[in-house]
Amino acid sequence: MGINDRDYMRERYRKRRGLGGTLWNDRKSRVEQDGAWFAAKNQGFDYQKNRWRPKRRKSSGQNGWAIAGAVVLIAIAIPAWRDIKLTGWLPDNDPEMPFPTSGSVTVNRTVDPKSAISQLRIISAHGNAMVQLYDPHTSAHVISVYARRNADVVVPVPPGTYRVRIVEGDKWHGTQRYFGISTVSQTVSAPMRIDPHWTRVIDLHRSRWGNLRTSADFRSPNPLN
């Protein structure tokens, strides 16, 4: 059916339903007597063609797969970036300082050495590391223990409950800047309790069977005074 035939059939249909005829202006455009072209009474071809239709949305299943894929990529990328920093792949042209001997400590002046009746054992991994104990109520630094790469050290510490931070890296730049650009800092999620006359072990090797849950610190650790 051509355009002329279509217009003829529409006009005949409207006359049968008592909708009135169609007027034509000088420009040969259509003018309706009973209202706009998109009137509710008009269910013709042009109405169906031009009516608004909502856009189709992606199914929840597709969104779920996209989110799951993003989570997997993040889970892979974060450990890989951590290993790159620990193994010294990032350029670091600042002057390097000797990393303290494994088993060395930095202790708050208020801590009595005689109170250190418990022990903390640290098994380090690929990077130089220091394990810091903080008072969970005041956030005051108590003691930091140094362990070089692939070391196994045991040091005396005061018993108590601590917030634990693990700082690792490649080149040492002192207690103000730590490892510079290669600094990797994590905080143990739950407070750690060290009972009197007890040895607490922290193994820094990542393992699927590990039970020490940590969260990454995106800010550099506070300098030690």
C-alpha positions as CSV (number, residue, x, y, z in Angstrom):
1,M,0.0,0.0,0.0
2,G,1.5,3.3,-1.1
3,I,1.4,6.6,0.8
4,N,-1.7,8.0,-1.0
5,D,-3.6,4.7,-0.4
6,R,-2.6,4.8,3.2
7,D,-3.9,8.3,3.7
8,Y,-7.1,7.5,1.9
9,M,-7.7,4.4,4.1
10,R,-7.0,6.4,7.3
11,E,-9.5,9.2,6.2
12,R,-12.2,6.6,5.5
13,Y,-11.6,4.9,8.8
14,R,-11.9,8.2,10.7
15,K,-15.2,9.1,8.9
16,R,-16.7,5.8,9.8
17,R,-15.9,6.4,13.5
18,G,-17.3,10.0,13.3
19,L,-14.0,11.7,13.9
20,G,-14.4,14.3,11.2
21,G,-12.4,14.9,8.0
22,T,-8.9,16.0,7.4
23,L,-8.1,19.6,6.5
24,W,-5.1,20.6,4.4
25,N,-3.2,23.9,4.6
26,D,-1.3,25.6,1.9
27,R,1.9,23.6,2.6
28,K,0.1,20.3,2.2
29,S,0.6,19.5,5.8
30,R,-1.9,17.5,7.8
31,V,-4.1,19.4,10.4
32,E,-6.4,17.4,12.6
33,Q,-9.8,18.8,13.6
34,D,-10.1,16.8,16.8
35,G,-6.7,17.5,18.4
36,A,-3.0,16.6,18.2
37,W,-1.7,13.8,16.0
38,F,-0.8,11.8,19.1
39,A,-4.3,11.9,20.4
40,A,-5.4,8.8,22.3
41,K,-8.0,8.0,19.6
42,N,-5.4,7.6,16.9
43,Q,-3.9,4.1,16.9
44,G,-2.6,4.2,13.3
45,F,0.8,3.4,11.8
46,D,2.4,6.7,12.5
47,Y,1.4,6.6,16.2
48,Q,3.0,3.2,16.6
49,K,6.2,4.3,14.8
50,N,6.8,7.5,16.8
51,R,5.6,6.6,20.3
52,W,8.2,6.6,23.1
53,R,9.6,3.3,24.1
54,P,11.8,2.8,27.2
55,K,15.3,1.6,26.6
56,R,16.1,-2.0,27.4
57,R,18.2,-2.4,30.5
58,K,20.8,-5.1,31.0
59,S,19.6,-8.0,33.0
60,S,20.7,-8.4,36.7
61,G,22.7,-11.5,35.6
62,Q,24.9,-9.4,33.3
63,N,25.5,-6.8,35.9
64,G,26.4,-9.5,38.4
65,W,28.9,-11.0,36.1
66,A,30.5,-7.6,35.5
67,I,30.8,-6.9,39.2
68,A,32.2,-10.3,39.8
69,G,34.8,-9.8,37.1
70,A,35.8,-6.4,38.6
71,V,36.3,-8.0,42.0
72,V,38.5,-10.7,40.6
73,L,40.6,-8.2,38.7
74,I,41.1,-6.2,41.9
75,A,42.0,-9.3,43.9
76,I,44.7,-10.1,41.4
77,A,46.0,-6.6,40.9
78,I,46.5,-5.7,44.5
79,P,48.8,-8.6,45.4
80,A,50.7,-8.1,42.2
81,W,51.2,-4.4,42.8
82,R,52.4,-5.2,46.4
83,D,55.0,-7.7,45.1
84,I,56.3,-5.1,42.5
85,K,56.9,-2.6,45.3
86,L,58.5,-5.1,47.7
87,T,60.9,-6.5,45.1
88,G,62.3,-3.0,44.2
89,W,60.9,-2.8,40.6
90,L,59.8,0.9,41.2
91,P,62.5,3.5,40.6
92,D,63.8,4.9,43.8
93,N,66.7,7.4,43.4
94,D,66.7,8.8,47.0
95,P,69.7,8.0,49.2
96,E,69.3,4.6,50.9
97,M,70.1,3.9,54.5
98,P,71.1,0.6,56.1
99,F,68.1,-1.3,57.3
100,P,68.4,-2.2,61.0
101,T,69.5,-5.6,62.0
102,S,66.8,-8.2,62.4
103,G,65.6,-8.2,66.0
104,S,66.3,-4.5,66.5
105,V,63.5,-2.5,68.1
106,T,62.3,1.1,68.5
107,V,60.5,1.4,71.8
108,N,58.4,4.2,73.4
109,R,60.3,5.9,76.2
110,T,57.5,5.2,78.6
111,V,57.8,1.4,78.3
112,D,59.6,-0.3,81.1
113,P,62.0,-3.0,79.7
114,K,61.2,-5.2,82.8
115,S,57.6,-5.4,81.7
116,A,58.5,-7.2,78.5
117,I,57.8,-10.7,79.8
118,S,56.1,-12.0,76.6
119,Q,57.6,-12.6,73.1
120,L,56.8,-11.7,69.5
121,R,58.1,-13.9,66.8
122,I,58.2,-12.5,63.2
123,I,58.8,-14.5,60.1
124,S,59.5,-12.1,57.2
125,A,58.9,-12.7,53.5
126,H,60.3,-11.1,50.3
127,G,60.6,-7.5,51.7
128,N,62.3,-5.9,54.7
129,A,59.7,-5.5,57.4
130,M,58.8,-3.9,60.6
131,V,55.9,-4.9,62.9
132,Q,54.5,-2.1,65.0
133,L,52.4,-2.4,68.1
134,Y,50.1,0.5,69.1
135,D,47.8,1.1,72.0
136,P,44.3,0.6,70.6
137,H,42.8,3.2,72.9
138,T,45.3,6.1,72.6
139,S,47.0,5.1,69.3
140,A,50.3,5.7,71.0
141,H,53.2,3.8,69.6
142,V,54.6,1.1,71.9
143,I,57.2,-0.9,70.0
144,S,58.4,-1.6,66.5
145,V,60.3,-4.7,65.6
146,Y,62.6,-4.9,62.5
147,A,63.1,-8.0,60.4
148,R,65.1,-8.2,57.2
149,R,64.1,-10.3,54.2
150,N,63.5,-14.0,54.9
151,A,64.3,-13.6,58.6
152,D,63.0,-15.4,61.7
153,V,63.3,-13.3,64.9
154,V,62.0,-13.4,68.4
155,V,62.0,-10.3,70.7
156,P,60.6,-9.7,74.2
157,V,57.5,-7.4,74.3
158,P,55.1,-6.3,77.1
159,P,51.9,-8.3,77.3
160,G,48.7,-6.6,76.4
161,T,46.2,-6.0,73.6
162,Y,47.5,-4.0,70.6
163,R,46.6,-2.6,67.2
164,V,49.2,-4.1,64.9
165,R,50.6,-2.5,61.7
166,I,52.9,-4.3,59.3
167,V,55.2,-2.1,57.2
168,E,57.2,-3.7,54.4
169,G,59.4,-2.4,51.5
170,D,62.7,-2.5,49.6
171,K,65.1,0.4,50.3
172,W,65.1,1.9,53.8
173,H,64.9,5.7,54.2
174,G,64.6,5.9,58.0
175,T,61.8,6.2,60.5
176,Q,60.3,9.3,58.9
177,R,59.8,8.0,55.4
178,Y,60.2,4.3,55.9
179,F,60.7,2.6,52.5
180,G,59.8,5.6,50.4
181,I,57.9,4.8,47.2
182,S,58.1,1.1,47.9
183,T,56.4,1.3,51.3
184,V,53.5,-1.3,51.7
185,S,51.5,-0.8,54.9
186,Q,48.8,-3.0,56.3
187,T,46.8,-2.9,59.6
188,V,45.6,-6.1,61.2
189,S,41.8,-6.0,61.2
190,A,41.2,-7.1,64.8
191,P,43.2,-6.1,68.0
192,M,45.8,-8.7,68.9
193,R,46.2,-10.0,72.4
194,I,49.6,-11.1,73.7
195,D,49.2,-13.0,77.0
196,P,51.9,-12.9,79.8
197,H,54.7,-15.4,79.3
198,W,53.3,-16.2,75.8
199,T,54.9,-16.1,72.3
200,R,52.8,-14.7,69.5
201,V,53.9,-15.6,66.0
202,I,53.3,-13.4,62.9
203,D,54.2,-15.1,59.6
204,L,54.3,-12.5,56.8
205,H,54.2,-15.1,54.0
206,R,50.8,-14.9,52.2
207,S,48.9,-18.2,52.3
208,R,45.4,-19.3,51.5
209,W,45.3,-20.9,55.0
210,G,46.5,-17.8,56.8
211,N,44.3,-16.5,59.6
212,L,45.8,-13.0,60.1
213,R,43.3,-10.7,58.3
214,T,44.6,-7.3,57.3
215,S,43.4,-4.2,55.4
216,A,45.7,-2.1,53.2
217,D,46.7,1.3,54.4
218,F,46.6,3.8,51.5
219,R,48.2,6.5,53.6
220,S,51.8,6.4,54.6
221,P,52.4,5.3,58.2
222,N,53.0,8.0,60.8
223,P,56.7,8.8,61.3
224,L,58.4,7.5,64.5
225,N,59.7,10.1,66.9
